[in-house]
Amino acid sequence: MQTTFPRLLLNHAAQRPAETAMREKEYGIWQALSWAELAVMVEHLAGGLSQAGLRRDEHMIVIGANRPRLYATMLAAQSIGAVPIPLYQDAAAPECVFPINNAEVRFAFAEDQEQVDKLLEIRAQCPQLSNIYFDDPRGLRNYDEPGLTAIDDLLAVGQAYAELHPDFLQAEVSQIKPDDVAAMFFTSGTTGNPKGVVHTHNSLLNRAKAGADFDHLTHAEEVLAYLPPAWIGQNIFSYAQWLACGYVVNCPESAETVTIDLKEVGPTYYFAPPRVFEGLLTRVMIRMEDAGAIKRHMFEYFMSVAKRVGPALMDGKPVGLTDKVLYTLGNCMVYGPLRNNLGFSRVRVAYTAGEAIGPDLFSFYRSIGVNLKQLYGSTETAVFVCLQPDNEARADTVGIPISGVEIKVADNGEVLIKSAGLLKEYFKNPAATAEVLTSDGWYHTSDAGFLDAHGHLKIIDRVKDVGHILGGANDGAMFAPKYVENKLKFFPHIKEAVAYGDGREKVCVMINIDFDAVGNWAERRNLPYAGYTDLAQKPEVYQLIKECVEKVNADLSVDAMLAGSQISRFLVLHKELDADDGELTRTNKVRRGFIAEKYDVLVDALYGGKTEQFIDTQVKFEDGRTGSISATLKIDDAKTFAPVKAPA
């Protein structure tokens, strides 16, 4: 049945008014907000925004972390027919200029002083930005800017209006249709200006409901909303599915308290990109390496049992009695306490997406009893395209097409999708819309992949990034940079990698070490270092990374399609790749072309046969200041392996 976001809110408020809709942790205490209280807040905000002049089909940006008032503001805007646009709260001020001007935004919700300062900084470039509403007043007492208003004042205006017009909200919501535009999300802009992805109420809620049905979600679920609301993945899990199912969304106090809040909430439904799961596991392994010999031996023994038995139990397959007893014992002594320490004691369904996840990492979580699965989707598809069934979760696929989805693979290997969750259009960009949407309703994903014999989708790389080696012993061999990068990132000591090779005679990579993991590794070996740059260039660290690179090469050598993509040379970068420096998108995707231009001297050194190269790089610090980091980087060769022919 088709519906709208505000209609779902009013339904929940009418059917179970006293039940909790959201919780927010403030000053260390969880504060609950019921569905009835949320509906009243939305009514008052909608009245206030209407009186301030926000009109139907007009855009309003919301920028901040997950907070009840941010969600209520989005619902209020939708209730009067306006379109909320969440922006990344960690975006630098200049990054907000294009979305605001492109969408002709006059109204903005800003969480706190940091976001207000950001909007005021660019106001001269966005002269139409007239109304800025802030939630947290700390630091803003002496601000005297036209149009800058506390959300409390807006609520007061809306409350007075609602008392005079008690039927206002119902009347407004009744006019909203499922095919009306509900929200707009700006893409990360990897190769140029970001594009505004326009979604309707139906496209978002259709996929939210399909995903909920697939995993049998109910109003009893608990979710922790800690990723940026501007990312479609977080928006679907904690907004669209929240309203579709009516479960509880918990907002952590801050980014620094997420790990603690995760343990306190004990979510039943959890979503995180692979880097979050990697970070959690890295912390566990660091603690175990520092543990006593007896505890470490027990952990290693029972983890070997889990690795052998856990995935089979998770998939509902039979195991021997001895193994079952050992696993039960391990669950009491290791797996259960470990899940509790991670905050996963109550997790019934956990998903990861956005990047490939390492097989060992994937197996680790499933082996200790966490039902971790993968999904496939994008901003343009409202996330839910393919999901993995509970008993068919594998590290090398992204699942099967779920209800309402059709998939076909074009002659060039590109995955095409037809679904009710497809974008309506790219805002003010008919040319870009025509590039991705065919006249008969198929969406071009730009991903290269195929459906395997079991009906699961496998993604290789971006179609435009798949290239070929030119010259040398591997002339003509396929090169898939993302595939190579992901294999490197499966190692806990490697945080990021950038691979080059298309149109060249060999593959070379630039690598970021994981500072925490490698730092702990160095400390246990009494290897002194003075910060990231110093640690990254240690000969011992180069040897550690070289071993990882050569293991990847060994794996690639048995892949008939990608044996020619083995890595010949590598270097470890002197700084971490950073979105503030333009090297990553706000969703932490590598901007490979930008990096090649920025570090062209390093690319030339890799392919020029040099053994070291001096580099001086400008960086932007968190407080907005700029500085530079310089170093002489070592360049090392890696062993490659003869392709292994598959047995006849």
Disulfide bonds with the S-S distance in Angstrom:
none
